[in-house]
Amino acid sequence: MMAERIDDSFAKAVEMIFSSHRRVIITGIGKSANIATKIVSTLNSTGTPAQFMHAADAIHGDLGMVQPGDVVICISKSGNTPEIRTLVPLIKDFGNALIAIVGNTDSYLASEADVVLDTTVSHEAEPNNLAPTSSTTAQLVMGDALAVALIHCRDFKAHDFARYHPGGALGKKLYVKVDDLYRQNERPAVTPDASVRDTVLEMTGKRLGCTVVVDKNDQNKVLGIICDGDLRRMMKQYSNIDHLKAGEIMTACPKCIKPQEYAIDALNIMRYNAITQLVVVDDRGAYIGVLHLHDILREGIL
């Protein structure tokens, strides 16, 4: 049903907000005010500056937050509450564009608004048809639809989203990079002719559960990697390991990642390949460090 309300009026509302280059002031009273605060949060987090103004407080001084060029969205089920009837003429006198998200298209609010977004419902979800349930859901859907349309208008990308969400697991997924994590680790390395004993000591000393095997003549050239699993497979395959060298037990062509890549991408590579370490290399492919799954877990990205 709500999909049918995405019409020319909706397109006009989106264009009005997008072209204003100012804030969106969203107002309402009662349950509609609660919906308004949520829509404000969604708009702010997706690149459209917005501010909540309670309709009752607006007519007692908060109307001063409305500035020239701001677009005002008024949310109301009935469109006829006393606070709305008092507030709307003041907004019109200021010369601000007024968008109504209203559940009664024959209401005072609908008749005065520049654009009407219809959120009429036939019946509330609760049996007495009194408590706002279906109507507030419709309001919320309309507000989210506006936000999504504006995201497309602004070509709002994931890196833009990260700017407004630097905290928590969500933000970290969007901005924490490999370079932020691997530098705290040591750089384990052995050459292909290293003994099993020296290999195990290198792995133990650097405490990453692995060591990279590098070229003897070029310590930055990655040849392979030896992890705990390689040692277990070696023990199972050979009864005598004294003669073995690192080059014989390593896994060649290990999975690598560059420091400018996002940590969440590193995590996805680890998951897909069922591994817990990635070799970090620079743009030339030179070995510069190791990223461990625990580094990502400590950062709280999962």
N, C-alpha and C positions, 0 to 999 in steps of 0.2 A: 504493500500500500504506500509506504513512504517513498519508494522509488518513483512512483508516479508524480510526486510533488517536486521532483527535480526538473523544473520547467524554465520558461523564459524569465519568470520572476526570480528564480534561484540564480540564473546566469547574471541577471542585472545586479543582484545583491553582491555576488562575487566581484563583478567588475567595479562596483561602487567602492568596495573595501580596498581592492587591489590598486585602484587608481588614486585613492585619497592620499597615500604616502603619509598618513597620520595614524593615530591609534584607533582601536575599536573600543568603545565604551559599552559594556553589556550590563543591563539593569533588569531587575525583576524583584518580586516579593514572594515570600513564602517558599514553597518547594521550587518555584521557578527561579528564585534567587540562588538556590543550591545548584541547580543546573547551570546557571549563568557562571558561577565560579569555576565549574569544571571546564566549560567551554573556553573561558579566559585562559586557564592553564594550558589547554591544548593549543590555542592560538599562539600564546607566548613561546611555547616550546617548539613551534614549527615555523617561526619567522615572521609572525604577524603580531606586532605589539598590541596588547589588549589590557584593559583594566576593568575591574568589577565596581559597580556603583549600586548600592542598595537603594531601591526606589523610595523607601520611607526616609532614609537618611538624605537622599538627594534633595528633597524639598525642605530640608532643615540644614542646608549649608553645603552638602557634598556635591551639589550641582556645579560648584566652582571647578571641579576637576575636568569638566567638559570644555575643551578648547576649540577654537576655530579650525575647521577641517576634519575634526574627529567624526567618525561614523558611529552613531548610537544604535545598538540593537536592544530592543525591549522585548522581553519574554513574558508571556502571560497566557494562561489557559483561557480565561474569560474575556480578557481585553477590556474589562469594564470596572476594575477595582478602583476605589477612590484615589489611591496613590498614583495609579497610572493616569487617571483622568486629570490629576493635578500636574503631573510631571510632563506629559506629552506637549501641552501648549508652550511650556517653557523651553523645551528642546527646539520646538519649531521656531520660536522667537529668536533663538540663538542662531538660527540658520543652518543647523547641523542636519545632515542626512539621517533619516530615521528608518530602520528596518524593523519590522514586526515579525517575531516568531510567535504566532498566536493560534489558539485552538478554536477561535470563533471569528470567522471572516466577516460577520455582520456587526462586529463590536466597534466601539469607539476607537480603540487602538488601530484596528485594521483600516478604518476610514481615514485616519490622520497620517498613517505611515506612507513613506515614499515607495517602499517595497513591502509586500506582504508574503511571508513564507507560512503556508498553511500546515499546521500540525494538529488539525482536528482529528479526534478519535471518536468512534461510535459508542464506546463504553470503556470505563476504567476496568482494570483487571480484577479489582476486589469486588465482592458480591453486592455491596451497597451502592456502587457507582459513585462514591464520594471521594475517597482518598486518591490523590494524584498518583497514578501508577503507569498506566498506558500513556497518559498525556505527557508525563515528564520523560518517559522513554522516547516518545516522538520528538520532543524538544531536543533531547540529547543527540538523537540521530541527525536531526537537521543541523545542529551546531557542528558535529563531527564532519558532516558532509561539506559544510562551508570550509572547515579547516583543511580537509583533503584537497578540495578544489584549489584553494589558495596555495597549497604546497606545489601543485602542478604549475600554477601561474608563476610562482617564484623560482621554479626549477630547484626546489629545496632538496639537497642531497644528504647522504648519510654524514659526511664530514661537517655539514652545516648543523645537523641535528646534534652532533657531538659537542659543538661549541656551547650549546645550551644545556647539556647533560653531562658535565664533567665528573659528577659523583656517582658512586654506586657501580654495580656490575655492568649496567647498561652503558654508562658513559665510558667505562674502561674498555669495553669491547670496541668502542668506536674511536678511541684516541691513543690507547697504550700501544706502543710499538716494541718490537723485539729489542731495539736499541736501549729501551728503558729497563730491560730485565737482564740481559745476558752479561752485562759488564761487571756485575757483582761476582760472577763465577771466574774460577781460574781457567787456564787454557791447557788442558791435558793433551800431550802429544808424545808419540813414539815413532821411531822409524821402522820400516819393514823388517829389519834385521834384529829388532829388539827381542830379547828372550821372553818367555811367558812370565818368568818371575818379575822382570823389569816392567812388563806390561801391567801386571796385577798391582805392583807397587805404585805405578803412575795413576792407575784408576783409583786406588785406595787413597792416595795422597791428595788428589784433586777433588775427591768426594762428589763426583757426578755420575758414577755408575758406568763410565765409559772413558775411552780415550780415542782421539783421532790419530790415524796413521798418516804421517806426512812423508813426503819425499826426502830422502837422505840429503840431497844436494839443494833442496828448496823447502825450507821448513814451513812455507806458506801454502804449498801445493797439497791438496787433500787427495789421498789415495783410497782411504777407507775408514771404517770405524770399528772398534771392538767394544761391545757392551757385555753386561753380565750374562745375557743369553748366549752370546758367542762362546764365553768361557764354559758354560754348562754343556753346550753342544760339543765342545772340544773334549771335555772330560768323558763324555759318553762315547765319542768316536775313537779316542786314542787311549790305549792302556799306558803308554809311556809318552809323556809330554816334554821331556827334557830337551829333545832335539827341535821342538817346534819354535817357529819365529812368528812375530806379529803379522807379517805379511801373509802367512799361511792360514791364519784363523780369522782374519778381518772380514767384514762385509764391505765389498767394494762399492764405489759410487753411492755413498750414503746420502740421505735426504738433507738438503741444505736450504737455508733461508737467508735473506739479506736483512740487515739491521733496520732498514726503513719500512719493512713489512709490518703489518699489524699483528699483535700478539694473538688475536682471535683467529687469524689465518694460520698462524703457527699451530695453534691448538687443533684446528681442523685437519691439518696435515698429519699431526700425531695420531689423531683419532682414526683417520682413514687408513693409515699404515700400521696401526697398532704398535707404535713406538713411543718412547718417553724422552728422547733427546733429538735435537736438531743441530746440525753443524751450521754455525753462522759464518757466512763469507761476505766479503765486500763486493763491489761492482766488478772487480777483476777476477773474482773467484778465489781470492786469497783467504786462507783460514784465519779468522779473528776470534773465535770463541765458540761456546756451546750454550744452547738454551735447553733447560730441563723443564719437564712438565711441572715440577714443583714450583718453579719460578712463576708460572702462570697461576697456579693454585694460590700461592701466597699473595698475589696481587688481587685476588678475589674476582677474577674474571668469570669463573664458573659459577 
